[in-house]
Amino acid sequence: MSLFGASSPPWVLRTSLLTAPSSSSSSSSKFSKYQSCPSPRLLCRAQANVGSDFKFVLHDALDSSGTPTSLAREAREGFCSQIRHLSGIERQTSISINRCVDLGKTALYIAAEDDSLVSHSSVPLPVDAFISRFGDLSMDYCSHYNSSFRSSPERLLESLENYLYVNKAFRRTNARHHSEPRALYLHSVLTHRSGSPAMLSLIYSEILKMLRLWGFLDFDVEIFFPHDRHSLPRGYHKQKSKESDNAHILTSQGLLVEILRNLKDAFWPFQHDQPGNLFLRAARAANFIDRSNINEDSGFQLASAKAAQHRLDRGVWTSVHFGDMRRALSACERLILLEADPKELRDYSILLYHCGFYEQSLEYLKLYQDTKSRPLRRQPSDSLAILEEDAVEKLMIRLNLILMEDGWSRPSYVRNFLGNNSEPW
């Protein structure tokens, strides 16, 4: 008898990915990167085959369901080709002085992959055409403000911000959970001139890069990345910076993580009206959390979680204001490739669980727990962290029970739950 009885979704799609027996040695080798930080040279060499240690699910699952992914795979490879250059030093380098990684092109590869997943177009996003827009913006600025090159650094930066935010009318979207995803993709921000702080900071830094390349910028500049809900990214002369400005410097890795986490937040399938922990939302939807212990739960939150699970059970991968499983999985996979936080393994695991990829979910959950078992990892101390770890343990137990169940096997049928679905809601 099935563990979930009749309630187990009949449409579950599973592939042969990650079916090889896991071992503690393989888990340890995969995530030795998360231990102490090696020298920049060693870390740079470790990035030579970035992504080769991980067997992700999304693209193969879409192929199995009849959705072509050749363009998505090309864009993912473009993304990996850029982050291969993220040495230990480069990860902590400000976006204003970044040299090794083309951040504009990396952000466009992120957009190109998601565009191919959603549009099913046979034409790739024209990455190079959008890259040329940075040159166009920079040349246009020079033609209108060439006198600023002979003025002080402060006047030059003031003129650049006047060009971007007044003449070109680039503006910031205020909400973190954007109702219009185009604010989170670089090509759309370049087109519509409305975007997240991360996107505006990236555009600012790309213009600075062009000005420096042309010899018009002969002083050190930093970009002040705002942490409030309304301010715009601003440049300042580094020699006149204050110690308090350091908290607002955006590094190369920090920018990419911010871009991907914004996408992850926006497309997470378990949405509600209050910002909160994404993992716990998904855990709550799977009944891994005792709701009697959650004081902040509202009727809308519970209804949102139930609605998200109901859509997944019926094979609906996306709907307005309730996330998109494909783009959430895609964001998680690329965050794992950046190796920014082991918790990305945990979040990816619970999405795979909701999709029915139980073996793969267990594999990534074991990799996450392997990072916790090391002596240098601190044990959770606050109530939220304890709640998260309790949900992780329950997820582990349930996955092991599913996979140990007598008679459990992969179904011979495949249902297209990640493919195109015309249902309007």
Disulfide bonds with the S-S distance in Angstrom:
none
